[in-house]
């Protein structure tokens, strides 16, 4: 069986989607696309859209589905034109967004996506989000856990800190929104019973979670 050319790494806020998507994309030669990073980059722009997106991010609310789908489709067009396969984290976030983006991939001949859902309990996510420090103000945010990573952040012109939407009150908003809007996407994929949905335990160390994901990937042949 051929590995789908689109992979969605999904999970609640703080589940480690970005870390796992980055490692997975690196190991299988796919391009990683972080929806969150794309929107945070737009939020830095001095434009009407940039200010609107910044306001949404600062509030802890999700970007409206139609806007999210439009931005994602526009941002990935260059990769589609080159025929690259993609690993997403943070997409899709709603059923409406899922429908729009999947229809676009079907139209482009990419077929159905593989969904990897990282399961982590709420208490763990609250702890992870409250403690995580990131390199902010750069095109591609990354976790800062070592002095080497801190120096890299400084060299790139970034600043080490926490995201406004990681604050406990805003995290609670994001969690509730996930359960209301995004979890139905997970349930939809799970109910299709087409062999393209898998759930992994995200409570282990990142390298162990990655190993579990790679065990899933090895069941497939990489696309030509």
C-alpha positions in Angstrom: 0.0 0.0 0.0 1.3 3.4 -1.0 1.7 6.1 1.7 -0.8 8.9 1.2 0.8 12.1 -0.1 -1.0 14.2 2.5 -0.6 13.4 6.3 -2.5 15.3 9.0 -0.8 15.2 12.4 -3.7 16.1 14.8 -4.1 16.5 18.5 -5.2 18.8 21.2 -3.3 22.0 22.0 0.0 21.0 23.6 0.0 17.4 22.2 3.3 17.9 20.4 1.9 18.1 16.9 4.6 20.4 15.6 7.5 18.4 17.0 6.1 15.2 15.6 5.2 16.6 12.2 8.7 18.1 11.8 10.4 14.8 12.7 8.1 12.8 10.5 8.5 15.1 7.5 12.3 15.0 7.8 12.4 11.2 8.0 10.1 10.5 5.0 11.1 13.4 2.8 7.8 15.3 2.9 7.4 19.0 3.4 6.1 20.1 6.8 3.4 22.8 6.8 2.5 24.3 10.2 -0.8 26.1 10.0 -0.1 27.9 13.3 3.3 29.2 12.1 1.7 30.3 8.8 -0.9 32.4 10.7 1.6 33.7 13.2 3.7 34.9 10.3 0.7 36.7 8.7 0.0 38.3 12.1 3.4 40.0 11.9 2.4 41.8 8.7 1.2 45.4 8.7 -1.9 44.7 6.7 -5.6 44.4 7.3 -5.4 40.6 7.2 -2.3 40.6 9.5 -4.1 42.8 12.1 -7.2 40.7 11.9 -5.3 37.4 12.3 -3.3 38.9 15.2 -6.5 39.9 17.0 -7.8 36.4 16.6 -4.6 34.8 17.9 -4.4 37.1 20.9 -8.0 36.3 21.8 -7.3 32.6 21.8 -10.0 32.0 19.3 -9.8 29.8 16.2 -9.5 31.4 12.8 -12.8 31.3 10.9 -12.9 28.1 8.7 -13.3 29.8 5.4 -10.4 32.1 6.1 -8.2 29.3 7.4 -8.8 27.2 4.4 -8.1 30.1 2.0 -4.8 30.9 3.7 -3.7 27.2 3.8 -4.6 26.6 0.1 -2.8 29.7 -1.0 0.3 28.9 1.1 0.7 25.3 -0.1 0.1 26.1 -3.8 3.9 26.3 -4.6 4.4 22.9 -3.0 1.5 21.4 -5.0 2.9 22.8 -8.2 6.2 21.1 -7.5 4.4 17.8 -6.7 5.7 17.7 -3.1 4.0 15.5 -0.5 3.0 17.3 2.7 2.8 16.7 6.5 0.4 19.1 8.2 0.1 20.1 11.9 -2.8 22.2 12.9 -5.0 21.4 9.9 -7.9 20.8 9.5 -9.4 22.5 12.6 -13.1 22.3 11.6 -15.4 20.1 9.5 -15.9 23.0 7.1 -12.1 23.5 6.7 -11.6 19.8 6.3 -14.2 19.7 3.4 -12.7 22.6 1.6 -9.1 21.6 1.9 -9.7 17.9 1.1 -11.7 18.8 -2.0 -8.7 20.9 -3.2 -6.4 18.0 -2.7 -8.7 15.6 -4.5 -8.9 18.0 -7.4 -5.1 18.2 -7.5 -4.9 14.4 -7.6 -3.5 13.9 -4.1 -6.1 11.5 -2.9 -7.3 10.9 0.7 -5.1 11.9 3.7 -3.6 9.8 6.4 -4.5 11.0 9.9 -2.2 10.5 12.9 -4.0 11.6 16.1 -1.7 12.2 19.1 -3.7 11.5 22.3 -2.7 13.4 25.5 -4.8 14.0 28.6 -6.0 17.5 29.4 -3.9 17.9 32.6 -0.7 17.0 30.7 -1.5 19.6 28.0 -2.1 22.3 30.6 1.3 21.6 32.2 3.1 21.4 28.8 1.6 24.7 27.6 2.3 26.6 30.8 6.0 25.5 30.8 7.0 25.6 27.1 9.2 28.5 25.9 9.5 29.2 22.3 11.5 31.3 19.9 9.0 34.0 18.9 9.0 36.6 16.2 10.7 34.4 13.6 9.0 32.9 10.5 9.2 29.4 12.0 8.8 29.2 15.8 10.6 26.4 17.6 10.8 25.2 21.2 13.7 26.5 23.3 14.9 23.9 25.8 18.7 24.3 25.7 21.2 27.1 25.7 22.1 26.2 22.1 18.5 26.7 21.0 18.4 30.0 22.9 21.5 31.3 21.1 20.0 30.2 17.8 16.9 32.2 18.5 18.9 35.3 19.3 21.0 34.9 16.1 17.7 34.7 14.1 16.5 37.9 15.7 13.8 36.2 17.7 12.9 36.5 21.4 12.4 33.6 23.8 9.1 33.7 25.6 5.6 32.2 25.7 2.7 32.6 23.3 -0.2 34.6 24.5 -2.5 31.7 23.6 -0.5 29.4 26.0 -1.7 31.3 29.1 -3.9 29.1 31.2 -7.1 31.1 30.6 -6.6 31.2 26.9 -5.6 27.6 26.8 -8.9 26.7 28.4 -10.6 28.6 25.6 -8.5 26.7 23.0 -9.2 23.4 24.7 -13.0 24.0 24.7 -12.9 25.1 21.1 -10.9 22.0 20.2 -13.6 19.7 21.7 -16.4 21.7 20.1 -15.0 22.3 16.6 -11.9 20.1 15.9 -12.7 16.8 17.8 -15.7 16.2 15.4 -13.1 16.2 12.6 -11.2 13.4 14.4 -14.5 11.5 15.0 -15.4 11.8 11.3 -12.1 10.4 10.2 -12.2 7.6 12.8 -15.7 6.6 11.7 -14.8 6.2 8.0 -13.0 2.9 8.8 -10.8 3.1 5.7 -7.5 2.3 7.4 -6.3 5.9 7.1 -6.8 6.9 10.8 -4.4 5.9 13.5 -4.1 7.0 17.2 -0.8 7.1 19.1 -0.1 7.7 22.8 1.4 11.2 23.1 2.3 10.8 26.8 5.7 9.3 26.2 8.9 11.2 25.4 8.9 12.8 21.9 11.4 10.3 20.5 9.3 7.4 21.6 6.1 9.0 20.1 8.0 9.5 16.9 9.1 5.8 16.9 5.5 4.7 17.3 4.5 7.0 14.4 7.3 5.5 12.2 6.0 2.0 13.0 2.8 3.1 11.4 4.5 4.7 8.4 6.5 1.5 7.7 3.3 -0.3 6.9 3.3 1.7 3.6 5.6 2.2 0.6 6.7 5.7 0.0 5.2 7.3 -3.1 7.5 7.5 -6.2 
